[in-house]
């Protein structure tokens, strides 16, 4: 029984080696023995932005200056017999180098996130501007067509003048008689 299990394992290993040699087939997922930390990129990005924003404040500069002065005083004077970093202050220099090596990528990450936000805002602004331009062009065409239509419509004064000229023409041809102005006395004396 143990021989069969061993034989099966060897066959599986042989097949795996053959399959891994093929380039047209994807590899099987490799099992990781150590857990991979799952980092939320958005949370880390917000942390980087907050860190970069804090490093650019006067408060950070004041606290950093106070820290450096206290460090130097303790190591020069040796208060309470403490001198852990003698004069060239190599350990302090190491702290600054470490801080700079972490600060630079965090600041770059914050700048990249800001660039992404600016890009999205720019695209939204561009789309809004295109919609506004299309709306403005449409309204311009509508106003132009209304102006053309208004030129073709008859105004009240035009209609009145045309009616007057028609009445005059009809009177000249005799189609219409203009009533003579009469006094009210003539109408009363006339027999009925």
C-alpha atoms as an extended CHARMM CRD file, in Angstrom:
* protein
*
       192  EXT
         1         1  UNK       CA              0.0000000000        0.0000000000        0.0000000000  PROA      1               0.0000000000
         2         2  UNK       CA              2.8220000000        2.3920000000        0.8780000000  PROA      2               0.0000000000
         3         3  UNK       CA              4.5010000000        1.4810000000       -2.4040000000  PROA      3               0.0000000000
         4         4  UNK       CA              1.3930000000        2.5060000000       -4.3480000000  PROA      4               0.0000000000
         5         5  UNK       CA              1.2010000000        5.8560000000       -2.5480000000  PROA      5               0.0000000000
         6         6  UNK       CA              4.8740000000        6.4750000000       -3.2330000000  PROA      6               0.0000000000
         7         7  UNK       CA              4.3970000000        5.5070000000       -6.8720000000  PROA      7               0.0000000000
         8         8  UNK       CA              1.4320000000        7.8680000000       -7.2150000000  PROA      8               0.0000000000
         9         9  UNK       CA              3.4060000000       10.7340000000       -5.6920000000  PROA      9               0.0000000000
        10        10  UNK       CA              6.2690000000       10.1360000000       -8.1050000000  PROA      10              0.0000000000
        11        11  UNK       CA              3.8750000000       10.1260000000      -11.0710000000  PROA      11              0.0000000000
        12        12  UNK       CA              2.2670000000       13.3830000000       -9.8850000000  PROA      12              0.0000000000
        13        13  UNK       CA              5.6810000000       14.9980000000       -9.4320000000  PROA      13              0.0000000000
        14        14  UNK       CA              6.6830000000       13.8460000000      -12.9110000000  PROA      14              0.0000000000
        15        15  UNK       CA              3.4870000000       15.2900000000      -14.3990000000  PROA      15              0.0000000000
        16        16  UNK       CA              4.0230000000       18.5680000000      -12.5420000000  PROA      16              0.0000000000
        17        17  UNK       CA              7.5490000000       18.8430000000      -13.8880000000  PROA      17              0.0000000000
        18        18  UNK       CA              6.2980000000       18.1950000000      -17.4170000000  PROA      18              0.0000000000
        19        19  UNK       CA              3.4260000000       20.6680000000      -17.0490000000  PROA      19              0.0000000000
        20        20  UNK       CA              5.6860000000       23.3480000000      -15.6220000000  PROA      20              0.0000000000
        21        21  UNK       CA              7.9950000000       22.9370000000      -18.6060000000  PROA      21              0.0000000000
        22        22  UNK       CA              5.1330000000       23.7850000000      -20.9820000000  PROA      22              0.0000000000
        23        23  UNK       CA              4.9460000000       27.4710000000      -21.7720000000  PROA      23              0.0000000000
        24        24  UNK       CA              1.4130000000       27.3910000000      -23.1650000000  PROA      24              0.0000000000
        25        25  UNK       CA             -0.0800000000       26.3230000000      -19.8230000000  PROA      25              0.0000000000
        26        26  UNK       CA             -0.3570000000       28.5190000000      -16.7430000000  PROA      26              0.0000000000
        27        27  UNK       CA              1.5130000000       27.4080000000      -13.6950000000  PROA      27              0.0000000000
        28        28  UNK       CA             -0.2510000000       26.1600000000      -10.6480000000  PROA      28              0.0000000000
        29        29  UNK       CA             -0.4990000000       28.6200000000       -7.8270000000  PROA      29              0.0000000000
        30        30  UNK       CA              2.4780000000       28.3390000000       -5.5330000000  PROA      30              0.0000000000
        31        31  UNK       CA              1.4970000000       27.8920000000       -1.9430000000  PROA      31              0.0000000000
        32        32  UNK       CA              2.9650000000       30.5050000000        0.3480000000  PROA      32              0.0000000000
        33        33  UNK       CA              3.9920000000       29.3010000000        3.7560000000  PROA      33              0.0000000000
        34        34  UNK       CA              4.1220000000       32.7810000000        5.1860000000  PROA      34              0.0000000000
        35        35  UNK       CA              0.9480000000       34.8400000000        5.2890000000  PROA      35              0.0000000000
        36        36  UNK       CA              0.9890000000       37.8350000000        2.9780000000  PROA      36              0.0000000000
        37        37  UNK       CA             -0.1550000000       40.9990000000        4.6650000000  PROA      37              0.0000000000
        38        38  UNK       CA             -3.1320000000       42.5010000000        2.9120000000  PROA      38              0.0000000000
        39        39  UNK       CA             -2.7880000000       46.2400000000        2.7370000000  PROA      39              0.0000000000
        40        40  UNK       CA             -5.6410000000       48.4030000000        1.6220000000  PROA      40              0.0000000000
        41        41  UNK       CA             -4.0100000000       50.7640000000       -0.8550000000  PROA      41              0.0000000000
        42        42  UNK       CA             -6.5740000000       53.4850000000       -0.2010000000  PROA      42              0.0000000000
        43        43  UNK       CA             -6.0010000000       53.4180000000        3.5580000000  PROA      43              0.0000000000
        44        44  UNK       CA             -2.2390000000       53.4350000000        3.0890000000  PROA      44              0.0000000000
        45        45  UNK       CA             -2.5640000000       56.2500000000        0.5460000000  PROA      45              0.0000000000
        46        46  UNK       CA             -4.5530000000       58.3540000000        3.0110000000  PROA      46              0.0000000000
        47        47  UNK       CA             -1.8730000000       57.6940000000        5.6310000000  PROA      47              0.0000000000
        48        48  UNK       CA              0.8120000000       58.8120000000        3.1610000000  PROA      48              0.0000000000
        49        49  UNK       CA             -1.1070000000       61.9940000000        2.3730000000  PROA      49              0.0000000000
        50        50  UNK       CA             -1.6060000000       62.7930000000        6.0530000000  PROA      50              0.0000000000
        51        51  UNK       CA              2.0740000000       62.1260000000        6.7490000000  PROA      51              0.0000000000
        52        52  UNK       CA              3.2200000000       64.2980000000        3.8330000000  PROA      52              0.0000000000
        53        53  UNK       CA              0.8170000000       67.0490000000        4.8720000000  PROA      53              0.0000000000
        54        54  UNK       CA              2.1380000000       66.9490000000        8.4620000000  PROA      54              0.0000000000
        55        55  UNK       CA              5.7730000000       67.0290000000        7.3170000000  PROA      55              0.0000000000
        56        56  UNK       CA              5.0520000000       70.2380000000        5.4390000000  PROA      56              0.0000000000
        57        57  UNK       CA              3.8280000000       72.1160000000        8.4920000000  PROA      57              0.0000000000
        58        58  UNK       CA              5.6170000000       74.5200000000       10.7890000000  PROA      58              0.0000000000
        59        59  UNK       CA              4.6120000000       72.3280000000       13.7260000000  PROA      59              0.0000000000
        60        60  UNK       CA              6.7000000000       69.4490000000       12.3520000000  PROA      60              0.0000000000
        61        61  UNK       CA              9.7060000000       71.7170000000       11.8490000000  PROA      61              0.0000000000
        62        62  UNK       CA              9.4390000000       73.1020000000       15.3800000000  PROA      62              0.0000000000
        63        63  UNK       CA              9.1690000000       69.6340000000       16.9620000000  PROA      63              0.0000000000
        64        64  UNK       CA             12.0480000000       68.3260000000       14.8380000000  PROA      64              0.0000000000
        65        65  UNK       CA             14.2140000000       71.2990000000       15.8680000000  PROA      65              0.0000000000
        66        66  UNK       CA             13.3710000000       70.7870000000       19.5510000000  PROA      66              0.0000000000
        67        67  UNK       CA             14.2100000000       67.0800000000       19.2280000000  PROA      67              0.0000000000
        68        68  UNK       CA             17.5880000000       67.8180000000       17.6200000000  PROA      68              0.0000000000
        69        69  UNK       CA             18.5010000000       70.4820000000       20.2320000000  PROA      69              0.0000000000
        70        70  UNK       CA             17.5800000000       68.1970000000       23.1220000000  PROA      70              0.0000000000
        71        71  UNK       CA             19.5140000000       65.3300000000       21.5100000000  PROA      71              0.0000000000
        72        72  UNK       CA             22.6390000000       67.4420000000       21.0680000000  PROA      72              0.0000000000
        73        73  UNK       CA             22.4500000000       68.9350000000       24.5850000000  PROA      73              0.0000000000
        74        74  UNK       CA             22.0390000000       65.5330000000       26.2230000000  PROA      74              0.0000000000
        75        75  UNK       CA             24.9410000000       64.0980000000       24.2530000000  PROA      75              0.0000000000
        76        76  UNK       CA             27.3130000000       67.0560000000       24.6810000000  PROA      76              0.0000000000
        77        77  UNK       CA             26.6730000000       67.8470000000       28.3110000000  PROA      77              0.0000000000
        78        78  UNK       CA             25.8450000000       64.3500000000       29.3970000000  PROA      78              0.0000000000
        79        79  UNK       CA             22.9540000000       65.1220000000       31.7290000000  PROA      79              0.0000000000
        80        80  UNK       CA             22.3960000000       62.3340000000       34.2360000000  PROA      80              0.0000000000
        81        81  UNK       CA             25.4730000000       60.6210000000       32.8410000000  PROA      81              0.0000000000
        82        82  UNK       CA             23.7510000000       59.8760000000       29.5200000000  PROA      82              0.0000000000
        83        83  UNK       CA             25.9630000000       60.0740000000       26.4360000000  PROA      83              0.0000000000
        84        84  UNK       CA             24.6670000000       57.4780000000       24.0070000000  PROA      84              0.0000000000
        85        85  UNK       CA             25.6980000000       59.3320000000       20.8240000000  PROA      85              0.0000000000
        86        86  UNK       CA             29.0910000000       61.1280000000       21.0950000000  PROA      86              0.0000000000
        87        87  UNK       CA             30.0610000000       64.2670000000       19.1900000000  PROA      87              0.0000000000
        88        88  UNK       CA             29.8090000000       63.3630000000       15.4840000000  PROA      88              0.0000000000
        89        89  UNK       CA             26.2210000000       62.3100000000       16.3360000000  PROA      89              0.0000000000
        90        90  UNK       CA             26.2520000000       59.2970000000       14.0450000000  PROA      90              0.0000000000
        91        91  UNK       CA             23.0660000000       57.8320000000       15.5320000000  PROA      91              0.0000000000
        92        92  UNK       CA             21.2120000000       61.1190000000       14.9980000000  PROA      92              0.0000000000
        93        93  UNK       CA             22.4450000000       61.1520000000       11.4380000000  PROA      93              0.0000000000
        94        94  UNK       CA             21.1760000000       57.5810000000       11.0230000000  PROA      94              0.0000000000
        95        95  UNK       CA             17.7450000000       58.6330000000       12.3240000000  PROA      95              0.0000000000
        96        96  UNK       CA             17.5900000000       61.4570000000        9.8010000000  PROA      96              0.0000000000
        97        97  UNK       CA             18.6430000000       59.1570000000        6.9690000000  PROA      97              0.0000000000
        98        98  UNK       CA             15.9960000000       56.6230000000        7.9510000000  PROA      98              0.0000000000
        99        99  UNK       CA             13.3560000000       59.3210000000        8.1990000000  PROA      99              0.0000000000
       100       100  UNK       CA             14.3130000000       60.6950000000        4.7830000000  PROA      100             0.0000000000
       101       101  UNK       CA             14.3130000000       57.2190000000        3.2070000000  PROA      101             0.0000000000
       102       102  UNK       CA             10.7330000000       56.6880000000        4.4040000000  PROA      102             0.0000000000
       103       103  UNK       CA              9.5200000000       60.2450000000        3.8850000000  PROA      103             0.0000000000
       104       104  UNK       CA             10.5020000000       60.5160000000        0.2210000000  PROA      104             0.0000000000
       105       105  UNK       CA              8.4230000000       57.5440000000       -1.0340000000  PROA      105             0.0000000000
       106       106  UNK       CA              5.4730000000       58.5530000000        1.1490000000  PROA      106             0.0000000000
       107       107  UNK       CA              5.5720000000       62.0730000000       -0.2500000000  PROA      107             0.0000000000
       108       108  UNK       CA              5.8000000000       60.6910000000       -3.8020000000  PROA      108             0.0000000000
       109       109  UNK       CA              2.8350000000       58.4120000000       -3.1220000000  PROA      109             0.0000000000
       110       110  UNK       CA              0.8280000000       61.3740000000       -1.8420000000  PROA      110             0.0000000000
       111       111  UNK       CA              1.7710000000       63.3820000000       -4.9470000000  PROA      111             0.0000000000
       112       112  UNK       CA              0.7410000000       60.5080000000       -7.2240000000  PROA      112             0.0000000000
       113       113  UNK       CA             -2.6370000000       60.2960000000       -5.5080000000  PROA      113             0.0000000000
       114       114  UNK       CA             -3.0690000000       64.0510000000       -5.8970000000  PROA      114             0.0000000000
       115       115  UNK       CA             -2.1500000000       63.7720000000       -9.5870000000  PROA      115             0.0000000000
       116       116  UNK       CA             -4.7890000000       61.0640000000      -10.0060000000  PROA      116             0.0000000000
       117       117  UNK       CA             -7.4010000000       63.2510000000       -8.3200000000  PROA      117             0.0000000000
       118       118  UNK       CA             -6.3830000000       66.2060000000      -10.4840000000  PROA      118             0.0000000000
       119       119  UNK       CA             -6.6330000000       64.0470000000      -13.6150000000  PROA      119             0.0000000000
       120       120  UNK       CA            -10.1490000000       62.8950000000      -12.6920000000  PROA      120             0.0000000000
       121       121  UNK       CA            -11.1920000000       66.4560000000      -11.8960000000  PROA      121             0.0000000000
       122       122  UNK       CA             -9.7200000000       67.6780000000      -15.1770000000  PROA      122             0.0000000000
       123       123  UNK       CA            -11.5840000000       65.0030000000      -17.1440000000  PROA      123             0.0000000000
       124       124  UNK       CA            -14.8410000000       65.8900000000      -15.3760000000  PROA      124             0.0000000000
       125       125  UNK       CA            -14.2530000000       69.5870000000      -16.0900000000  PROA      125             0.0000000000
       126       126  UNK       CA            -13.4950000000       68.8300000000      -19.7310000000  PROA      126             0.0000000000
       127       127  UNK       CA            -16.6810000000       66.7530000000      -20.0790000000  PROA      127             0.0000000000
       128       128  UNK       CA            -18.7460000000       69.5040000000      -18.4200000000  PROA      128             0.0000000000
       129       129  UNK       CA            -17.1820000000       72.1200000000      -20.7190000000  PROA      129             0.0000000000
       130       130  UNK       CA            -17.9940000000       69.9800000000      -23.7730000000  PROA      130             0.0000000000
       131       131  UNK       CA            -21.6180000000       69.6420000000      -22.6240000000  PROA      131             0.0000000000
       132       132  UNK       CA            -21.8110000000       73.3950000000      -22.0210000000  PROA      132             0.0000000000
       133       133  UNK       CA            -20.3640000000       74.0780000000      -25.4660000000  PROA      133             0.0000000000
       134       134  UNK       CA            -22.8490000000       71.7030000000      -27.1060000000  PROA      134             0.0000000000
       135       135  UNK       CA            -25.7250000000       73.3220000000      -25.1990000000  PROA      135             0.0000000000
       136       136  UNK       CA            -24.5360000000       76.7940000000      -26.1690000000  PROA      136             0.0000000000
       137       137  UNK       CA            -24.2380000000       75.8070000000      -29.8310000000  PROA      137             0.0000000000
       138       138  UNK       CA            -27.7300000000       74.2930000000      -29.7480000000  PROA      138             0.0000000000
       139       139  UNK       CA            -29.1930000000       77.4270000000      -28.1650000000  PROA      139             0.0000000000
       140       140  UNK       CA            -27.3690000000       79.6000000000      -30.7140000000  PROA      140             0.0000000000
       141       141  UNK       CA            -28.8960000000       77.5990000000      -33.5710000000  PROA      141             0.0000000000
       142       142  UNK       CA            -32.3380000000       77.8540000000      -31.9690000000  PROA      142             0.0000000000
       143       143  UNK       CA            -32.0740000000       81.6330000000      -31.5400000000  PROA      143             0.0000000000
       144       144  UNK       CA            -30.8990000000       81.9810000000      -35.1480000000  PROA      144             0.0000000000
       145       145  UNK       CA            -33.8270000000       79.9080000000      -36.4250000000  PROA      145             0.0000000000
       146       146  UNK       CA            -36.2670000000       81.9780000000      -34.3310000000  PROA      146             0.0000000000
       147       147  UNK       CA            -34.8330000000       85.1770000000      -35.8110000000  PROA      147             0.0000000000
       148       148  UNK       CA            -35.2680000000       83.8170000000      -39.3230000000  PROA      148             0.0000000000
       149       149  UNK       CA            -38.8160000000       82.7510000000      -38.5460000000  PROA      149             0.0000000000
       150       150  UNK       CA            -39.6060000000       86.1750000000      -37.0920000000  PROA      150             0.0000000000
       151       151  UNK       CA            -38.4570000000       87.8820000000      -40.2920000000  PROA      151             0.0000000000
       152       152  UNK       CA            -40.9150000000       85.8130000000      -42.2900000000  PROA      152             0.0000000000
       153       153  UNK       CA            -43.9070000000       86.4610000000      -40.0300000000  PROA      153             0.0000000000
       154       154  UNK       CA            -46.1610000000       89.4340000000      -40.6310000000  PROA      154             0.0000000000
       155       155  UNK       CA            -46.1770000000       92.1140000000      -38.0220000000  PROA      155             0.0000000000
       156       156  UNK       CA            -49.3210000000       93.9620000000      -36.9830000000  PROA      156             0.0000000000
       157       157  UNK       CA            -48.2670000000       97.1430000000      -38.7640000000  PROA      157             0.0000000000
       158       158  UNK       CA            -47.5450000000       95.2190000000      -41.9670000000  PROA      158             0.0000000000
       159       159  UNK       CA            -50.9930000000       93.5530000000      -41.8840000000  PROA      159             0.0000000000
       160       160  UNK       CA            -52.7350000000       96.8960000000      -41.2590000000  PROA      160             0.0000000000
       161       161  UNK       CA            -50.9370000000       98.5870000000      -44.1170000000  PROA      161             0.0000000000
       162       162  UNK       CA            -51.8210000000       95.7220000000      -46.4480000000  PROA      162             0.0000000000
       163       163  UNK       CA            -55.4840000000       95.8570000000      -45.3950000000  PROA      163             0.0000000000
       164       164  UNK       CA            -55.5920000000       99.6220000000      -45.9700000000  PROA      164             0.0000000000
       165       165  UNK       CA            -54.1210000000       99.2770000000      -49.4290000000  PROA      165             0.0000000000
       166       166  UNK       CA            -56.6340000000       96.5010000000      -50.2440000000  PROA      166             0.0000000000
       167       167  UNK       CA            -59.5550000000       98.6480000000      -49.0440000000  PROA      167             0.0000000000
       168       168  UNK       CA            -58.3300000000      101.5700000000      -51.1030000000  PROA      168             0.0000000000
       169       169  UNK       CA            -57.9740000000       99.3870000000      -54.1600000000  PROA      169             0.0000000000
       170       170  UNK       CA            -61.4440000000       97.9350000000      -53.6700000000  PROA      170             0.0000000000
       171       171  UNK       CA            -62.8970000000      101.4160000000      -53.3120000000  PROA      171             0.0000000000
       172       172  UNK       CA            -61.1580000000      102.5480000000      -56.5020000000  PROA      172             0.0000000000
       173       173  UNK       CA            -62.5890000000       99.6340000000      -58.4290000000  PROA      173             0.0000000000
       174       174  UNK       CA            -65.9930000000      100.2340000000      -56.9760000000  PROA      174             0.0000000000
       175       175  UNK       CA            -66.3950000000       97.0540000000      -55.0710000000  PROA      175             0.0000000000
       176       176  UNK       CA            -66.9990000000       99.0110000000      -51.9440000000  PROA      176             0.0000000000
       177       177  UNK       CA            -68.8260000000      102.2430000000      -51.4140000000  PROA      177             0.0000000000
       178       178  UNK       CA            -67.6490000000      104.4410000000      -48.7440000000  PROA      178             0.0000000000
       179       179  UNK       CA            -70.5620000000      105.5430000000      -46.6200000000  PROA      179             0.0000000000
       180       180  UNK       CA            -71.1880000000      109.2320000000      -46.9040000000  PROA      180             0.0000000000
       181       181  UNK       CA            -71.2370000000      111.0940000000      -43.6810000000  PROA      181             0.0000000000
       182       182  UNK       CA            -74.8260000000      111.8280000000      -42.8780000000  PROA      182             0.0000000000
       183       183  UNK       CA            -76.4670000000      114.0600000000      -40.3730000000  PROA      183             0.0000000000
       184       184  UNK       CA            -78.9330000000      112.6070000000      -38.0450000000  PROA      184             0.0000000000
       185       185  UNK       CA            -81.6200000000      115.1420000000      -39.2830000000  PROA      185             0.0000000000
       186       186  UNK       CA            -81.6960000000      113.6950000000      -42.7920000000  PROA      186             0.0000000000
       187       187  UNK       CA            -82.3770000000      110.2450000000      -41.4600000000  PROA      187             0.0000000000
       188       188  UNK       CA            -85.2910000000      111.4340000000      -39.3650000000  PROA      188             0.0000000000
       189       189  UNK       CA            -86.9670000000      113.4010000000      -42.2200000000  PROA      189             0.0000000000
       190       190  UNK       CA            -86.7580000000      110.5810000000      -44.6580000000  PROA      190             0.0000000000
       191       191  UNK       CA            -90.0040000000      108.6830000000      -45.0270000000  PROA      191             0.0000000000
       192       192  UNK       CA            -89.9350000000      105.1770000000      -43.9580000000  PROA      192             0.0000000000
